[in-house]
Amino acid sequence: MTDDALADRSLVVVSNREPYVHDYVDGEPTVERPTGGLVSALDGVVAETGGTWVAWGSGDADFDPQVAPDGRVEMPPEPVEADEEGEDDDRPGYTLSRLDLPRRLVENYYYGYSNQVLWPICHLEADPVTVDPAFADAYREANRRFAERAVEADPDVVWFQDYHLALAPQYVREARPDARLVQFWHVPWPTAEFFEICPQATELLRGLLGNDAVGFHLERYAANFRDCVARFVPEATVTDAGAIRYDGRTVETHASPIGVDGDRVARNAASDAAEHYWERVVARYDLREERSVVLGVDRLDYTKGIVERLDALSHLLETNPELAGEFTYVQKGTRTRERIPAYRRYYDEVRARIADLDRAYGTEDWTPAIYIEEDIDDRELAGLYRHADVAVVSSRRDGMNLVAKEFAAAQGRPAPTAGLAPEANGAPARDRVPGALVLSRFVGAAESLCPAALSVNPYDVGGFASMIREALEMDANERRERASAMRASVEATDIDAWLAAQKRVLAGGERVVADD
Ligand code: GDG
């Protein structure tokens, strides 16, 4: 079956977060489309099929004028501004079906079970796991509501996104045994030894086995999932071909590494907006041309290894005093999930470590680390990527990590194709030596970006510090070679490749045939 088969069928995407947020600004209704490649990629798929997107309506609860009492709003709600590429948003519309979840349910389902049980377990973090019976009940209830809303849309195909929705597939399956159900899991799947700490381990697996196919970024995560099924779901059989026989059906598992739109990131990096933002940063923080820039871009989440990175920088300066004044560390931070105490503590800890670093090593004319928290758009972010001499991604665990791929793409193509202006080739016009990437071996992106990126174990403070030093001292030729290899790998596994693979799975093609 091909993509065309998908176009003829009714597709329902179900995700926790909505693709558009409606709000009032100065009394006027506004629509905000989150930036970033993933939402617009998914948006395009739903729009192609004229389908329905079911999501929790997390925007302004008072906003209503275009929204029917059941939370539905016909898309497109308002014209979206043409971007710098000159692309108008003329995609066909689809139905955005918003779920209005009561506050208590959101607290326990989203901030509770999803982000204090499942998120830490999937990232192999035991300490933040908080088991409260109200969390699991709310997760069941919210998943039921998402499932009911999906069923109401009379779907042929349902595409669930991520870890907030592990039970919904089973609930939809009960109502619609004939529908094709597919899920993509954006975070790692842990080993069976670790997953076992989850009190609802078997229930979650049975929920996910309501799907016909479950996708992960890496084969390693898919293998962990099958291992968990074999161990914790006694009535399921995992075949040698990697399929799962369950409840008279075959459930496929597959690995599809998600990627970015590399050309778009490179164009953003070469844009005036990127340059202007960088100039503002340079002026505001008095960054000196002769100093290297080391960059970190993260949601302030304990899985991102920001504290480990700051420890490594501190160790680097302690053991290499001659590096004092040679670089500035720029941390772009985005606050996240702050209703959860572990996240509030993490924010405080990151800020305190940066202050410690500056107190311990700063001088009158050198601030070793700066912290930027303001909202910036994708072009401004690309300006940071483009001007960094070294980027550090040091997650303790990360399903994929798009920041690493975006940084690689923002360096542009080192050798423009003959006859084309550099900009046309996605390369910044200025001939600039590309930045080097220091990358944790515990992120999905390391599988494709290393060894071109310098691989580190973020728990090994000495090894981590040496690798940052190596990146700072890397010569121009080596930087170009590594950047070229990274860009090639970003292109080989870009967002289009991921989407094409998802569409094949959604359409029901390329089935793994169970041989039992
Ligand atoms: C989950 C998985 C997986 C960040 N700061 C700013 C900003 N960003 C954008 C980046 C990037 C995105 O946010 C972050 O994506 P990551 O992949 O790095 O991390 P998660 O948010 O944890 O995503 C992850 C992903 O899902 C997809 O499957 O890769 O492993 O954890 O796109 O550019 N964007 C702007 N300003 C910022 O300050 N505009």
Boltz pocket constraint, residues with backbone or C-beta under 6 A from the ligand:
constraints:
  - pocket:
      binder: B
      contacts: [[A, 35], [A, 36], [A, 37], [A, 38], [A, 186], [A, 187], [A, 258], [A, 297], [A, 298], [A, 299], [A, 332], [A, 333], [A, 334], [A, 374], [A, 375], [A, 376], [A, 377], [A, 378], [A, 381], [A, 398], [A, 399], [A, 400], [A, 401], [A, 402], [A, 403], [A, 404], [A, 406]]
      max_distance: 6.0
